[in-house]
């Protein structure tokens, strides 16, 4: 069953066309599933992307197909991650949004999974180091029992190389709780044999599919309007199966 079709598909495509990635994602997910509580932008990243992937799978595409360029020879390659396997990691349950305790060699800390709002704040950093510090400040904190440690000192310690082990431990715990938050795909070039890993960017793949389906639907409306004189609303009210039958007769 399609999660986004007909007039809702066209409306989401039109609204999302001029938006940045975050607001565009919000438009698509609100149209497909309805507004979330908390909003989609405040959901764990992997869970939000899983919702996008389910939208993609429902849009008459069983396989997740995307392309990339080989960094060694420039060959354009297609790759298809296992969509069913990716979505199975959540078993229908959303990662917990609450803070949780992580025990590391540098001592116990509390952490929570980052969301789109956190990434937007981090992107305001002047460089990678500052962006990292912003993300740490938003998503990692001292446990309540050690609050006297001091927030400013805590932030300074975690942002230094001296406590990199704690950050790596926190990152691993966050990955376990929200596995699709950062998905890397191993790729091998069929031309030169080079192998590398690339991060899977979910929204561009989903948006490309939504755009293609919207344009296809507009072409269908154009054909049927010319042939039968029906309005757009009348054509969309037919449903996809009946509409396709009329197209085959045109």
RAMO-V931344 format. One record per backbone hydrogen bond with DSSP energy under -0.5 kcal/mol. CO is the residue of the C=O (numbers start at 0). NH is the residue of the N-H. Records with the same first field share a line. If there is no record, write none. Layout:
CO = NH ; NH
//
This chain:
4 = 7 ; 8
5 = 9
6 = 10
7 = 11
8 = 12
9 = 13
10 = 14
11 = 15
12 = 16
15 = 18
19 = 23
20 = 24
21 = 25
22 = 26
23 = 27
24 = 28
25 = 29
26 = 30
27 = 31
28 = 32 ; 33
29 = 33
38 = 41
39 = 42
40 = 115 ; 116
43 = 47
44 = 48
45 = 49
46 = 50
47 = 51
48 = 52
49 = 53
50 = 54
51 = 55
52 = 56
53 = 57
54 = 58
55 = 58 ; 60
56 = 60
57 = 59
62 = 64
65 = 78
67 = 76
69 = 73
74 = 69 ; 76
76 = 67
78 = 65
80 = 63 ; 82
81 = 85
82 = 86
83 = 87
85 = 88
86 = 89
89 = 92
99 = 110
101 = 103 ; 108
103 = 106
106 = 103
107 = 142
108 = 101
109 = 140
110 = 99
113 = 44
114 = 118
115 = 119
116 = 120
117 = 121
118 = 122
120 = 123
121 = 124
126 = 130
127 = 131
128 = 132
129 = 133
130 = 134
131 = 135
132 = 136
133 = 137
134 = 138
135 = 139
138 = 111
140 = 109
142 = 145
143 = 146
145 = 148
146 = 149
149 = 153
150 = 154
151 = 155
152 = 156
153 = 157
154 = 158
156 = 159 ; 162
159 = 162
160 = 163
162 = 165 ; 166
163 = 167
164 = 168
165 = 169
166 = 170
167 = 171
168 = 172
169 = 173
170 = 174
171 = 175
172 = 176
173 = 177
177 = 180
178 = 181
181 = 183
182 = 199
184 = 197
186 = 195
188 = 192
193 = 188
195 = 186
197 = 184
198 = 200
199 = 201
200 = 204
201 = 205
202 = 206
203 = 207
204 = 208
205 = 209
206 = 210
207 = 211
208 = 212
209 = 213
210 = 214
211 = 215
212 = 216
213 = 217
214 = 218
215 = 219
216 = 220
217 = 221
218 = 222
219 = 223
220 = 224
221 = 225
222 = 226
223 = 227 ; 228 ; 229
224 = 228
230 = 234
231 = 235
232 = 236
234 = 237
235 = 238
238 = 242
239 = 243
240 = 244
241 = 245
242 = 246
243 = 247
244 = 248
245 = 249
246 = 249
//
